[in-house]
Amino acid sequence: MASVCFYFQVHQPYRLRRYSVFDTTDAYFDDEKNAEICRKVAGKCYLPANQRILELIKRHEGRFCVAYSLTGVVLDQLEAFSPEVIESFQRLAETGCAEFLAETYYHSLSFLYSREEFVAQVEMQQEKIGRLFGKQSTTFRNTELIYNNDVAQAAHEMGYRAVLAEGADHILGYRSPNFVYCPPKLPIKVLLKNFRLSDDIAFRFSNRSWPEWPLKADKFAGWVNQVNGNGYTVNLFMDYETLGEHQWEDTGIFDFLDHLPGEILKHADNDFKMPSNVAASYEPVGEFDTEHLISWADTERDLSAWLGNEMQSNALQEVYNLESAVKAKGDEALLSDWRRLQTSDHFYYMCTKYFADGDVHKYFNPYESPYDSYINFMNVLDNVAVRAKGTAAASRGA
């Protein structure tokens, strides 16, 4: 049997406005731009994709199912700017065929810097999911699939039964990501992304120079069928914005989605499962053991997209250096601003590797350069430090 597990990451950061060293206001975020982007992505991706998936669940009488990880910051923006998207997710929740995973509220790297803050953000996100969708998750997904044995330990201690991770070749070796694994000496199960098949949809789908272009649903289903007898589950993990935003509608991505469940279900041994179902259905075949942190970013599958240069390291360290002062202040607005600055996208914009025309880092970067991003961010952080400590304590470092 091959169980197909679709998991979609849904996230939008609060983007900063241009903030100079002479600014003194605490209006750090570009509300106009954030509203514009939120509504644009809602129209191109969230609303049409949710409607297609709802139709597929009904057409296949519940045999098709999906999972989402919605960050608190995207939910906050959807509530403010596109509440109809929240309603469409609620309709999916009502079917019982959509699972909502746990993650950090602010899509942050807090696990690396403050376990107290990390746990608080996971609890905040789950409270929000429960309030909006009446759901609680037994599966945890860390920001950007950042994972090692310690992440698994933390997820286990918080009561989760499964955790998602990248099926990195340098960890798996000869083994396949199409099985369930466990970390050393822990009962929590690890579900690994099949990055080759996931990336065929997320990144290669519209690439006309790709030998497999055009990718049709029957061809992809054939690749899934090859797993039968050689694995339990095909975990397709990707950004939700793949559907309609990264892969535009005119690429045929929605037609592909529309036909895929039917093609996969033609094989009697295939089905669809949500992550909690995968974890409940299959026992681990071995250990997925890594002390080194991995992620789903770039070819390196490491943390270099957010911690690959001195600017990023300095900015992150300075953010978390303010934790005690911010929390001691007892100012909810200040605490919210500080937490929004933890969102991993801010540090992704500072990444210097491969910053060239056409590279994914440049595509997602609203700044002219990584250095421009760093300076703007640190100007904001200096003002947060003034509010927290009464002095411009944040250092610009490199």
N, C-alpha and C positions, 0 to 999 in steps of 0.2 A: 504493500500500500504506500502511496505517496500523498501525504496531507499537505496541501498548499496553505501557507500561513501568510496572509497579507497584513503588514503593519505599516502605517503611514505616520510620519512625523508632521505635526501641524504647529508651526511657530512663526511669529513675526516679532522682531525686537522693537522696542521704543527707540527710534532713531533720534540722535542728538541734533539740535540746531547748531548753526555756526556760533561758536562761543569764544570770544577773544579774551585775552588776559585783562582787558579793561572792563569786561562785563562784571556786574555785581548782582544781577537778578538770579533768583532760583528757578526761573523758567528755562530749564535745560533742554526740554524735549520739543521736537518740531511737530506739534500737534496737527498742523495742516498737512504736512507730508505724510505723517503716520496714518491719518484718516484717508488720504488719497490712495496710498498703497494698499491699505486694508480693503477698501472698497473695490479697488482694481483687481486684487487677487481673489476677493470674494466672487466677483463677476466672472472671472476667467477660470477659476479653479473650484473654490469651496462649494458654491451653490450648484454648478452643473455636475461636479463629481459626486456630491452627496445625493443629488437626484438620481443619477445613473446607478449608484450603488444601492439606493433604496429600491429602485425598479428591479435590479438584479436579484436582490434578496427575495422580493415578492415573486418574480418570475420563476426562480428556482426553489420556491417554497421553503426557504430557510436553509437550504443546502449550501448557499454561498454566505460567507461571513468575513468580517474584516476587524482590524484593531487600529486604534488611534492613540497617539500620545499628544495631547493638547497641553501646551504650556500655559501657565497662569497668565502670562503677559499677552498671549494671543487671545485668550478668552476675555481678558479685560478690554482689549481693543475691539473685539467683535461685539461685546455688549455695548460699547460706546458708539461704534461707527457702523456696524452691520449686524444688528440683532437678529435679522432673518437667518443668518448663518447658524446662530445658536439654536434657533428653532428647528433648522434642518438636521442638525446633529441630534437634537432631542427626538425627532422622528425616527432616526436610525437607532437610537438607544431603546426606543419602545419595541423594536422588532426582536430584541434579544440576540441579534446577530452582529452586534458591534460591541467590542470591548474597549474600555478606556484605561490605558496604562498609567502607572505612577511614574513621575519624574520630578525634577526640580521645578518649582513654580517659575523661577526667573531664567530657566535654561542656562544655568550658571556652572562654573567650575568650582563650586563651593566644596565639593568632596575633597579637593586637593589642598584646601586652605583652612577650612573650618568645618569640622564634623558637626558641631552644634548648629551652625547655620544651614548646613546640608540637610540635616534631619528636619529642621523647622520648615525649610522650603518644600520638602517632599510632603510633609503633613499638610501644609497650606494648599498644595496642588490637589491632594486627594480630598480635602474638605470642599474645594471648589467643584471638583468633578462630582462629588456626592450631591452637592446642592443643586447643580444644574441638570445632572443626568440620572440621579438616583443610583449611582454605581460606585462600587469600590473595587479596586484591582488587587489581584494576587500576584501580578507580574510587574516587575520594575525595569525601567529603561533609563539609564543614566544619560545625561547630556552628551549628545554626539556619539552615543554608544561607547563612551569612555569606560573602560573596564579593566580590572585585574582581580586577583583573588581577594584583595581587601574590599573592593566594591561588592563582590558576592557576599562577603562576610557581613558588610553593613546592610545589604538588602535582606539577608537572612535574619539579622537581629531586629529589623523593622517588621518582620513577619511575612515577607514575601516568599512565595513558593518557587518563583522562576525569575530569571534575569536575562535580558537580551545582551548579546555581544556580537562583535564582528567575527566572521569566520576566517580569521587571518591565517594565511598559508604558513607563515613562519612560526605560528603556534601549533597549528594542526599537523604540519608535516604531511605525511602520506594519507592522513585520515580525511574523512568527508565532513562538511558542515551539515549534511543532511541527516544527522543523528542528534539525539539529545545527549548532553554531557553534564557533568557536575564538577565543581571545584574540589580541590583536595579536602577531604575530611568534613564536607558540609553536605547536608541533604538537599539544598536548593538546586534546582535544575537550570542549566544554561542552554538557551536557544540561540543558535548561531546563524547569522545572516549568510545566505548564499549570495556572495557579492557578484559573482559572474552573471547569474541570471537576473539579479536585482538591477545591476548596472546596464544590462541589455535593454531594460525598459527605461530606467532613469536617465541614462546618459547617451546610449547609442541608438535609441529608437529612431531618431530623425536624421542620423548621420548617413548621408547618401554614399559615402566612401566605404562604409562598413560592408564587408562581404555578405552579411546576412540581411542587409536592407533590401526590400521593405520587410519588416518583421510583422508577420500575420499571426493571428491567434492560434491557428492550427499548427503552425511551425513551433511556436513557443510551447504549446501543449505537448508536442512530440518530445521536446527536451525534458519536460517534466516527467513524461512517461518513462523516460530512460532511468529514472531514479528507482522505479519499482524493482524491488529485490536488492537495491544498493543504498537504501536509506529509508527513513521514516517520514521526513518532512522537508519540504522546500520552503525555506523562510525568505520571503520577498519583502525586504525592509527598504523603504525609500521615503523621501520627502513627499508630502501630499501635493505640493506645488508642481511635481512632475506632471500631473494631470491638468493640462490647460495653460500652465504658466511657463514652466521650463520646456515642456513639449507642447507647443501650441495646438489648438484644436485642429488646424488645417494639416497637421502631420498625420492625422488619423488616430491619435492616441485614445480618444473616447470610443471610437469604433472598435479599436483593439480591446479595450476594457469591456465593451458591451458583449463581445463574442467569446472572450477568454473563459469565463466560467463554464459555458456550455461545452466548449472544446475539451476542457480538462475533465469534466464530468462524463464525457463520452466513454472514458476508460473506467470500467466498473470498480477498479481498485483505488481510484482517486477520490479524494474528498477535500473539503476546506475546513480548517480549524482555526480558532482564535488561539493566541498564545497560551492562555490558561488551559484550553482543551488539549493542546499539544503536550504540555507539561503533565497533565493528568493521564494522558493516554500512553505515553512511552517512557520506559525506564532508561536511565543513562547507560551508554555503552562503554564509557571510560571517563577519564578526567580531562578537563580543559584547564590546564595549570599554567598561569602566567603571573609572575610578580611584577613584570613590566607593564605599564599602562598602554593599552591599545585603544583605537577609536575607529570610526568608519571614514575618516577624512583622508583624502589624497592617496597616492600609491603607497606611502610609508605606513599607513594605518597606525600612526602614533599621535603625539600631542603637538607636533611641530607647527600645525596650522594656528595654534593659539599661544604657544610657548617657544617659538623657534628663534626669537631674537631678543635683544636686551630691552627694546621698547616694550614688548609684550610682557616680559618677566617683571619689569619695573612697574608697569601700570597695574598688573594683577596684584603684586605685592603691596602696592600703596593702597589699593582698594580695601584689601583685607586688614591692613594695618589700622584702618579707621573703625573696625568693627566695634571695639569696646567703647570708643568715644561716642559713636553714633547711637548705640543701644543704651548707653548711660544717659543720653540726653532726654530720652522719653518723648521724642517728637516723631509722631507717626508719619508726617510728610517727609521729614528728613530720612527716616528709615526706608520709606518707599523709594525715594530717589536713589539712595545708596544701593538698594537691592537691584533696581533697574540698571545701574551701572555694572552690575556683576554679569549681565547677559553676555554669553560667549561671543556673540557677533561683534561686539566692540573690539575685541582682541583679534578676531579673525580679520577685521579691516586693517590691522597693523601688520599683517603677515607680509614679509618681503620675498619669500621664495616663489619663484615662477611668476612674479608680478609682471606679466607681459600681455600684449594684445591677445585677446581670445581666451586667456586662462580663466578658470573658474573663480579664482581669487579676485581678479579685476572685475569680472562680470558682476559680482555681488557687492562690490565696494563703491559706496556713494562718494568717496573722497578722491581727490586727485592723486594722492599717494598714501602709502602706509604711514609716512611721517606726518602728513597732514592730519590723518586720523588720530595719531598719538597726541599731537599738540592740542587738538580740539578736546580730546577726552581729558587730558591732564588739566586743561584750563577749567573744565567743569569740576573735576575732582578737587582742585584747589579750593573752589568755592564751597563744596561740600565739607571740606576740612575746616574752613572758616566757621561754617554753621555748627559743626560738631565740637570744635575745640576752641574756637575764638581766634585761631591763628591760621595762616596759610601754611599748614604743616605738610601738605603733600609735595614730595620732591619730584621734579621732572626727570631726574636721573639721566639716562643716555641721551 
